[in-house]
Amino acid sequence: MKNLLIASLLIAPLALTSCTRTEKNVTLGAATGAVIGGVVTGRTAGVVAGAVIGGVTMAFVSKSKRSGYCYYKDRRGRLHEARCR
């Protein structure tokens, strides 16, 4: 089990390198939601619900109304709209 956890922590960043910023935001939102859902409820259903809610929320937040544009958050937390990468 320990080896599986270490392997997943090493492979996960490599899997995200080819993703767009919106895809990375959705992944981060789902992971954060899963952790929060698991901590708050202590049940598997809470983990799943948190992952779904976090992923969907970040999908809507990161998506721009204009085609081909995405929202990006800078280091200070401000949102900027620019072409998707």
MONOR-V402912 format. One line per field, one symbol per residue. burial: # if it has 9 or more other ideal C-beta (glycine too) atoms within 8 Angstrom, else .. A space follows every 10 residues. Layout:
burial: ???
This chain:
burial: .......... .....#..#. ########## ########.. #....##### #####.###. ###.....## ##........ #..#.
